[in-house]
Amino acid sequence: MRIVSMILAILVGAGLYFWVIEREATLAFLADRSGEAEADVEDVAEGLAPAETEDAAEGTDALIKVVVRKSIAREIDNAVTLRGQTEAAREVEVRAETSSTVVSPPLRKGAFVEAGELLCQLDPGTRASTLAEARARLAEAIASKTEAESRVPEAESRVIEAQARIDEAMVNQNAARRLSEGGFAAETRVKNAEAALAAAEASFEGAKASVTAAKSGLQSADAAIESATAAIATAEKELERLEIRAPFSGLLESDTAELGTLLQPGSLCATVIQLDPIKLVAFAPETEVARVTVGAAAGARLAAGGREVTGKVKFLSRSADETTRTFRVEIEVPNEDLSISDGQTAEIAISGAGTNAHLLPPSALTLNEVGVLGLRTVDDAGLVAFDPVTVVRDTAQGIWLTGLADEVNVIVVGQEFVTAGVTVAPTYQEQTQ
């Protein structure tokens, strides 16, 4: 019993193999055998002559009847289809740069604000007094500089005067020494002349020190002016920071800070988003990124309501995401009425270079013995061939295929019952059917 079961299992496995794996060859073999059997029956029943039997066998070789469609390639846009979402053109969280209390009433979220419009007004506190003090210091520093500038020429003139006294004292000293050597002057005269020279030199050094002090005072005055100017700029900047304004025109995504709120540096005043124009963001795989170019026309269908929008590709990333190995694509779309929101899902199609393709029913596709996707075609003599194809686009009217000649006869019915190299009896239909 076990041997019988094993034999039956082997027979069933062999039958399944020939019916599933080698189905096309099995069907072709059965068709040939069926044709030969019918020919033998007719020969015996009708008593045909050998020559007549051969003619009948050729005419009724059990040629498998198939339906063939004549297809002519047409040029279509080779669009890149991606799935993405809408994204605001700009989004900024406007934050405080100084510490103070909000003294302005809040603006509610959803309100439209213009660029430069006041969002949060902060209490100035003592900042105005600080500015006034800095300005007073500046005036004082300017006055000090004026005084220092007037002292420099005076000190320089004293240097010149001291130099003249030195010259005069040196002349008197030389004269007194010569007269003393000739016995015409007393020694005290020489000593007096030397003392006068020493006094002139001391006066000269004092004058030089006065010049140095005057110039030092001038430098100090310049430093005081710069310090006061910096203090004024700081105080004015602090006063400017009390007014937090919108950086661009857009919508408030959140309420502005409530009246009386204490804001610290970095505290949020409001969030502003710009939706006109809006961006469509998608990620193109490595296999499709070469077909996307900046400036290419693009269209999208929004998931909410099915609205269709058009725009142009404004950005294509040249660096792939490390995790997904995809490239970021941004499309700019007009949104004047602000009806498109941030974060909506969209089906995006980016136009590419045109290509010739055939529009055929999906049922015409088949696989060959090694699993390659393609179509079975016939020539004018009815000989079947297998042509690999590439699916370009799937539509409600059919699928667009490339990889075929411009004109081809495609088997649309019966392609599963024939193989390449078999002769068939085609019945042609129009492409519009």
PEFEN-V249686 format. One record per residue. N is the residue number from 0. RES is the residue in one small letter. OMEGA is omega in whole degrees, -180 to 180 (none if undefined). Layout:
BEGIN
N&RES&OMEGA ; N&RES&OMEGA
END
This chain:
BEGIN
0&m&179 ; 1&r&-180 ; 2&i&180 ; 3&v&180 ; 4&s&180 ; 5&m&179 ; 6&i&179 ; 7&l&179 ; 8&a&179 ; 9&i&180 ; 10&l&179 ; 11&v&179 ; 12&g&179 ; 13&a&179 ; 14&g&178 ; 15&l&180 ; 16&y&-178 ; 17&f&-177 ; 18&w&-177 ; 19&v&-176 ; 20&i&-178 ; 21&e&-174 ; 22&r&-176 ; 23&e&180 ; 24&a&179 ; 25&t&180 ; 26&l&179 ; 27&a&179 ; 28&f&180 ; 29&l&179 ; 30&a&179 ; 31&d&180 ; 32&r&179 ; 33&s&179 ; 34&g&-180 ; 35&e&-180 ; 36&a&179 ; 37&e&180 ; 38&a&179 ; 39&d&180 ; 40&v&-180 ; 41&e&180 ; 42&d&-178 ; 43&v&-175 ; 44&a&-173 ; 45&e&179 ; 46&g&-178 ; 47&l&175 ; 48&a&-179 ; 49&p&-179 ; 50&a&180 ; 51&e&180 ; 52&t&179 ; 53&e&179 ; 54&d&-180 ; 55&a&-179 ; 56&a&179 ; 57&e&-178 ; 58&g&-177 ; 59&t&-178 ; 60&d&-176 ; 61&a&177 ; 62&l&-179 ; 63&i&180 ; 64&k&179 ; 65&v&176 ; 66&v&-174 ; 67&v&177 ; 68&r&174 ; 69&k&-178 ; 70&s&178 ; 71&i&-178 ; 72&a&176 ; 73&r&-180 ; 74&e&178 ; 75&i&174 ; 76&d&-180 ; 77&n&-174 ; 78&a&174 ; 79&v&-178 ; 80&t&-180 ; 81&l&175 ; 82&r&-177 ; 83&g&-178 ; 84&q&178 ; 85&t&-180 ; 86&e&180 ; 87&a&179 ; 88&a&177 ; 89&r&176 ; 90&e&-176 ; 91&v&170 ; 92&e&-178 ; 93&v&-174 ; 94&r&-180 ; 95&a&177 ; 96&e&180 ; 97&t&-178 ; 98&s&174 ; 99&s&-177 ; 100&t&179 ; 101&v&-180 ; 102&v&-180 ; 103&s&177 ; 104&p&-176 ; 105&p&170 ; 106&l&-174 ; 107&r&-180 ; 108&k&-176 ; 109&g&180 ; 110&a&178 ; 111&f&-180 ; 112&v&177 ; 113&e&177 ; 114&a&-180 ; 115&g&-179 ; 116&e&-177 ; 117&l&177 ; 118&l&-179 ; 119&c&175 ; 120&q&-177 ; 121&l&179 ; 122&d&-177 ; 123&p&-179 ; 124&g&-178 ; 125&t&-177 ; 126&r&178 ; 127&a&178 ; 128&s&178 ; 129&t&178 ; 130&l&179 ; 131&a&179 ; 132&e&179 ; 133&a&178 ; 134&r&177 ; 135&a&178 ; 136&r&177 ; 137&l&179 ; 138&a&179 ; 139&e&180 ; 140&a&178 ; 141&i&178 ; 142&a&178 ; 143&s&179 ; 144&k&179 ; 145&t&179 ; 146&e&180 ; 147&a&179 ; 148&e&180 ; 149&s&-179 ; 150&r&-178 ; 151&v&179 ; 152&p&179 ; 153&e&179 ; 154&a&179 ; 155&e&177 ; 156&s&176 ; 157&r&176 ; 158&v&180 ; 159&i&179 ; 160&e&179 ; 161&a&178 ; 162&q&178 ; 163&a&178 ; 164&r&177 ; 165&i&-180 ; 166&d&180 ; 167&e&-179 ; 168&a&179 ; 169&m&178 ; 170&v&180 ; 171&n&-180 ; 172&q&180 ; 173&n&-180 ; 174&a&-180 ; 175&a&-179 ; 176&r&-179 ; 177&r&178 ; 178&l&180 ; 179&s&179 ; 180&e&179 ; 181&g&178 ; 182&g&-178 ; 183&f&179 ; 184&a&-179 ; 185&a&-180 ; 186&e&180 ; 187&t&179 ; 188&r&179 ; 189&v&-180 ; 190&k&178 ; 191&n&-180 ; 192&a&179 ; 193&e&178 ; 194&a&178 ; 195&a&178 ; 196&l&180 ; 197&a&179 ; 198&a&179 ; 199&a&179 ; 200&e&178 ; 201&a&178 ; 202&s&179 ; 203&f&179 ; 204&e&178 ; 205&g&178 ; 206&a&178 ; 207&k&177 ; 208&a&178 ; 209&s&178 ; 210&v&180 ; 211&t&179 ; 212&a&180 ; 213&a&179 ; 214&k&177 ; 215&s&177 ; 216&g&178 ; 217&l&178 ; 218&q&178 ; 219&s&178 ; 220&a&177 ; 221&d&179 ; 222&a&178 ; 223&a&178 ; 224&i&179 ; 225&e&179 ; 226&s&180 ; 227&a&178 ; 228&t&178 ; 229&a&178 ; 230&a&177 ; 231&i&180 ; 232&a&179 ; 233&t&-180 ; 234&a&179 ; 235&e&178 ; 236&k&177 ; 237&e&178 ; 238&l&178 ; 239&e&-179 ; 240&r&177 ; 241&l&178 ; 242&e&179 ; 243&i&-173 ; 244&r&-180 ; 245&a&-180 ; 246&p&179 ; 247&f&179 ; 248&s&-180 ; 249&g&-179 ; 250&l&174 ; 251&l&179 ; 252&e&178 ; 253&s&174 ; 254&d&172 ; 255&t&-177 ; 256&a&-177 ; 257&e&178 ; 258&l&180 ; 259&g&180 ; 260&t&176 ; 261&l&179 ; 262&l&173 ; 263&q&175 ; 264&p&-177 ; 265&g&179 ; 266&s&-176 ; 267&l&172 ; 268&c&-180 ; 269&a&175 ; 270&t&-177 ; 271&v&177 ; 272&i&177 ; 273&q&-176 ; 274&l&179 ; 275&d&-3 ; 276&p&178 ; 277&i&-179 ; 278&k&168 ; 279&l&-175 ; 280&v&177 ; 281&a&-179 ; 282&f&-177 ; 283&a&177 ; 284&p&-179 ; 285&e&-177 ; 286&t&-176 ; 287&e&-172 ; 288&v&-180 ; 289&a&-179 ; 290&r&180 ; 291&v&180 ; 292&t&177 ; 293&v&-177 ; 294&g&-180 ; 295&a&177 ; 296&a&-179 ; 297&a&176 ; 298&g&-178 ; 299&a&174 ; 300&r&-179 ; 301&l&-180 ; 302&a&180 ; 303&a&177 ; 304&g&179 ; 305&g&-180 ; 306&r&180 ; 307&e&-180 ; 308&v&180 ; 309&t&179 ; 310&g&180 ; 311&k&177 ; 312&v&-179 ; 313&k&-177 ; 314&f&174 ; 315&l&-177 ; 316&s&176 ; 317&r&179 ; 318&s&-177 ; 319&a&174 ; 320&d&-175 ; 321&e&-177 ; 322&t&-174 ; 323&t&-177 ; 324&r&177 ; 325&t&-176 ; 326&f&-177 ; 327&r&178 ; 328&v&179 ; 329&e&-180 ; 330&i&-179 ; 331&e&-176 ; 332&v&176 ; 333&p&-179 ; 334&n&-173 ; 335&e&-179 ; 336&d&178 ; 337&l&-179 ; 338&s&179 ; 339&i&-177 ; 340&s&178 ; 341&d&175 ; 342&g&179 ; 343&q&178 ; 344&t&-177 ; 345&a&173 ; 346&e&-170 ; 347&i&175 ; 348&a&-180 ; 349&i&-176 ; 350&s&177 ; 351&g&180 ; 352&a&-180 ; 353&g&179 ; 354&t&178 ; 355&n&-178 ; 356&a&179 ; 357&h&175 ; 358&l&-176 ; 359&l&178 ; 360&p&179 ; 361&p&-178 ; 362&s&-180 ; 363&a&-179 ; 364&l&178 ; 365&t&178 ; 366&l&175 ; 367&n&-174 ; 368&e&-178 ; 369&v&175 ; 370&g&179 ; 371&v&179 ; 372&l&180 ; 373&g&-180 ; 374&l&172 ; 375&r&-177 ; 376&t&177 ; 377&v&175 ; 378&d&-177 ; 379&d&179 ; 380&a&179 ; 381&g&-179 ; 382&l&-176 ; 383&v&174 ; 384&a&177 ; 385&f&-179 ; 386&d&175 ; 387&p&-179 ; 388&v&175 ; 389&t&179 ; 390&v&180 ; 391&v&-175 ; 392&r&178 ; 393&d&-179 ; 394&t&178 ; 395&a&-180 ; 396&q&-178 ; 397&g&180 ; 398&i&177 ; 399&w&-175 ; 400&l&173 ; 401&t&-178 ; 402&g&-179 ; 403&l&173 ; 404&a&-178 ; 405&d&176 ; 406&e&-175 ; 407&v&176 ; 408&n&-173 ; 409&v&175 ; 410&i&-179 ; 411&v&176 ; 412&v&179 ; 413&g&-178 ; 414&q&-180 ; 415&e&-176 ; 416&f&-180 ; 417&v&176 ; 418&t&179 ; 419&a&-180 ; 420&g&180 ; 421&v&176 ; 422&t&-176 ; 423&v&176 ; 424&a&-174 ; 425&p&170 ; 426&t&-171 ; 427&y&174 ; 428&q&179 ; 429&e&-178 ; 430&q&-178 ; 431&t&-179 ; 432&q&none
END
